[in-house]
C-alpha cells in the first residue's frame, strides 16, 4: 500500500512511475499506520512528489513513541504535508516554514481541511531566517533537487516561463540551498536532535558533502548517515521545464561529466535518479 493515492469519488489509483495522477483538484496520500492526508492541487505549489511520499513514509516508521514531547521544524514545507503528518502522528510543537507565501497559505488551508483547527505555526521564512532562539528535536527538510542552472539554460527557462507556474528557485539552486542549511543547522538542533534531509542525486550529493567537510577541515560540527535510498524516475513538474527536456538532459550530462550529479538512463531514454534520506546530528567528540 506504500504510496497509494486515494482520489475520493474517483476511486483508488496507484502511482505510475511516480506520477500522482489526479482526477480532480483534491487528492489523498496514505503513509501507513492508518495515516492519510487530503491535499489540494494548485499549479504554483508543488504537488507532493514520490520523493515526498518516501520521506513521509520514513517519518511514519521512524519517529519515536515520545513524539508528543518533542519539537519539530519542517523547512521548505510546500504543501505542508510533512508538518501535517507529524501532527497526525501525535506531534504538538510544530513549526513549518517556506520561502513562498503562497505555499504557506495553502499549507494553512490543508491544516484546516485535515484537522479543522490550527495548531501548527506556519511562517514565511528563507530557511532559518525567521526562526530565532529555538532548538528542535527533529528538523525535516526536502530541499530543491537540481543544481544551479547554467546561464544558457536559465535564459531558456526564463524565456518560456509562464505565469502561475512553479518558480525556478523551487527546483534549481539545490547545492547552494543545502550548503546554507548545513552551516546554520547546528544552532537549531537540540544536543541529541537530528535533521532528516531528502537529497536528490542530481544536486551532487558527494560534492555538497565533500565541500562541507573541507570548509571545516575534515571535522565539521555535523555527522551524517544514509538512512534510506530509492531510485525514482525523473519528473519535470512544470510545463516550461518539460519543454526544455533536451536542454535539461544536456545540463545533467554536463554535471555528470564533472562528477556533480549521478543518474542513469534506460534504453527508452528515461532518466532515473537516487533519492537519499540522510540523517544529520551534532558531532559529540
C-alpha positions in Angstrom: 0.0 0.0 0.0 3.1 2.3 0.1 2.4 5.4 -1.9 -1.2 4.5 -2.6 -3.3 7.5 -3.7 -7.0 7.9 -3.0 -8.8 10.3 -5.3 -12.1 10.2 -3.3 -15.0 9.7 -5.6 -12.6 8.9 -8.5 -11.6 5.7 -6.7 -8.2 4.3 -5.9 -5.2 4.7 -8.2 -1.5 3.5 -7.9 1.5 5.6 -8.7 2.6 5.2 -12.3 6.3 5.7 -12.4 6.0 8.1 -9.5 3.3 10.3 -11.1 0.4 11.4 -9.0 -2.5 11.4 -11.5 -5.4 13.4 -10.1 -8.9 13.2 -11.5 -9.8 16.5 -9.8 -8.1 19.1 -7.6 -8.2 17.1 -4.4 -6.1 14.0 -3.7 -5.2 11.9 -0.7 -1.9 10.3 0.3 -1.6 7.3 2.6 1.5 6.9 4.7 0.9 3.8 6.7 -0.4 3.3 10.3 -3.8 4.5 9.1 -2.4 8.0 8.4 -3.6 9.8 5.3 -3.9 13.4 4.3 -6.2 15.3 1.9 -4.5 17.9 -0.2 -5.4 20.3 -3.0 -3.5 20.5 -6.3 -2.7 24.1 -7.4 -0.1 25.0 -10.1 2.1 27.3 -8.1 2.7 24.9 -5.2 4.5 21.6 -5.6 2.1 18.6 -5.5 3.6 16.0 -3.2 6.1 14.0 -5.2 7.0 10.4 -4.9 10.1 11.6 -3.1 7.9 13.5 -0.6 5.8 10.3 -0.1 9.0 8.3 0.6 10.1 10.9 3.1 6.7 10.8 4.8 6.8 7.0 4.9 10.2 7.3 6.6 8.9 9.7 9.2 5.9 7.4 9.9 8.1 4.4 10.7 11.0 6.1 12.5 9.6 8.9 14.7 10.0 7.9 18.3 7.0 7.0 20.5 7.5 10.1 22.6 6.7 12.3 19.7 4.1 14.4 21.8 7.1 15.6 23.9 9.3 16.6 21.1 9.7 19.8 19.0 9.7 19.8 15.2 10.7 22.1 12.4 9.7 21.5 8.8 11.7 23.7 6.4 10.5 24.2 2.9 7.1 22.8 3.9 5.5 23.5 0.5 2.0 22.0 0.8 2.7 21.4 4.5 2.5 17.6 4.0 5.2 16.6 6.4 4.3 19.0 9.2 0.7 17.8 8.9 1.8 14.2 9.0 3.8 14.9 12.2 0.7 16.4 13.7 -1.3 13.4 12.7 1.3 11.1 14.3 0.9 13.0 17.6 3.2 16.0 17.4 2.2 19.2 19.2 5.1 21.6 19.0 5.5 22.0 15.2 6.8 25.0 13.2 6.7 24.8 9.4 8.4 27.4 7.1 8.6 28.1 3.4 10.0 31.0 1.4 6.8 31.1 -0.7 3.9 32.9 0.9 1.5 31.1 -1.5 2.8 27.8 -0.1 2.3 28.9 3.5 -1.3 30.0 2.6 -2.0 26.6 1.1 -0.4 24.7 4.0 -2.7 26.5 6.4 -5.7 25.6 4.3 -4.5 22.0 4.3 -4.4 22.0 8.1 -7.9 23.3 8.2 -9.1 20.6 5.7 -7.5 17.8 7.7 -7.9 18.9 11.3 -10.4 21.8 11.4 -8.2 23.5 14.0 -4.9 25.4 13.6 -2.1 24.2 15.8 1.0 24.3 13.5 2.9 27.5 13.4 3.3 28.3 9.7 5.8 31.0 8.8 7.2 32.6 5.7 11.0 32.2 6.0 14.1 31.7 4.0 15.5 28.6 5.7 16.1 29.6 9.4 15.8 33.4 8.9 12.6 33.9 10.9 13.4 31.2 13.5 15.1 32.8 16.5 16.0 31.4 19.9 14.7 27.9 19.2 16.2 24.5 19.1 14.4 21.4 17.8 14.5 17.7 18.4 13.7 17.0 14.8 14.2 19.1 11.7 12.8 17.9 8.3 14.0 19.3 5.0 13.3 18.3 1.4 15.4 20.9 -0.5 15.4 21.8 -4.2 16.7 18.8 -6.1 18.7 20.2 -9.0 21.9 22.2 -9.2 22.2 25.8 -10.2 21.4 26.1 -14.0 24.0 27.3 -16.4 23.4 30.9 -17.8 22.2 29.4 -21.1 19.7 27.1 -19.5 18.5 29.8 -17.2 17.9 32.1 -20.1 15.9 29.4 -21.9 13.8 28.6 -18.8 13.0 32.3 -18.2 12.1 32.9 -21.9 9.3 30.3 -21.7 8.3 30.8 -18.1 4.5 31.0 -17.7 2.6 33.0 -15.1 1.3 30.9 -12.3 3.9 28.1 -12.7 6.2 26.7 -10.0 9.1 29.2 -9.7 12.6 28.1 -10.9 14.0 28.5 -7.4 11.8 25.7 -6.1 13.7 23.1 -8.1 17.1 24.5 -9.0 20.0 26.0 -6.9 19.8 23.0 -4.6 23.5 22.8 -3.8 23.5 26.5 -2.7 20.4 26.0 -0.5 21.8 22.8 1.1 25.1 24.5 1.8 23.4 27.4 3.7 21.2 24.9 5.5 24.1 22.8 6.8 26.0 25.8 8.0 23.1 27.1 10.1 21.7 23.8 11.2 23.9 23.2 14.4 22.4 26.4 16.0 18.9 25.0 15.8 19.4 21.3 16.9 18.9 20.0 20.4 22.1 18.2 21.6 20.5 14.9 20.8 18.4 16.1 17.9 18.6 15.1 14.3 17.8 16.6 10.9 16.1 14.3 8.3 17.0 15.6 4.9 15.9 14.2 1.5 18.6 14.8 -1.2 18.4 14.3 -5.0 21.4 12.8 -6.7 21.1 15.5 -9.4 22.2 18.0 -6.8 25.6 16.4 -6.5 25.4 14.8 -3.0 29.1 13.8 -2.8 30.2 17.3 -4.0 28.0 19.0 -1.4 29.2 16.8 1.5 32.8 16.9 0.4 32.8 20.7 0.3 31.1 20.8 3.7 33.8 18.6 5.2 36.5 20.7 3.5 35.1 24.0 4.9 35.5 22.6 8.4 38.9 21.0 7.8 37.6 17.5 8.0 35.9 17.9 11.3 32.5 19.6 10.7 30.0 20.1 13.6 27.6 17.7 12.0 27.9 14.0 11.3 25.6 12.2 8.9 24.5 8.8 7.8 22.5 7.4 4.9 19.1 6.1 6.2 17.3 5.1 3.0 17.9 5.3 -0.7 15.3 5.0 -3.5 15.7 5.0 -7.3 13.0 7.2 -8.9 12.1 8.3 -12.4 12.7 11.9 -13.3 9.6 14.1 -13.5 9.6 17.6 -14.9 6.8 19.1 -12.7 6.4 22.2 -14.8 5.3 22.7 -18.4 8.3 25.0 -19.2 10.8 22.6 -17.6 9.3 19.8 -19.7 9.6 21.9 -22.8 13.3 22.2 -22.1 13.7 18.5 -21.7 16.5 18.1 -24.2 18.4 21.1 -22.8 18.0 19.7 -19.3 19.3 16.4 -20.3 22.4 18.1 -21.7 22.8 20.0 -18.5 22.6 16.8 -16.5 25.2 15.3 -18.8 27.5 18.2 -18.1 27.0 17.9 -14.4 27.7 14.2 -14.5 30.9 14.7 -16.6 32.2 16.8 -13.7 31.1 14.3 -11.1 28.5 16.8 -9.9 25.4 14.6 -10.4 24.5 10.9 -10.5 21.8 9.3 -12.5 21.1 6.6 -15.1 19.2 6.3 -18.4 17.2 3.3 -19.6 17.0 2.1 -23.2 14.0 4.4 -23.7 15.9 7.5 -22.7 14.1 7.8 -19.3 16.3 9.3 -16.5 16.3 7.7 -13.1 17.8 9.4 -10.1 18.6 8.5 -6.5 16.6 9.9 -3.6 18.6 9.7 -0.4 17.3 10.3 3.0 20.2 11.4 5.2 20.2 12.0 9.0 22.4 14.7 10.4 23.2 15.1 14.0 25.7 17.1 16.1 29.2 15.7 16.5 29.7 14.5 20.1 33.5 14.2 20.1 
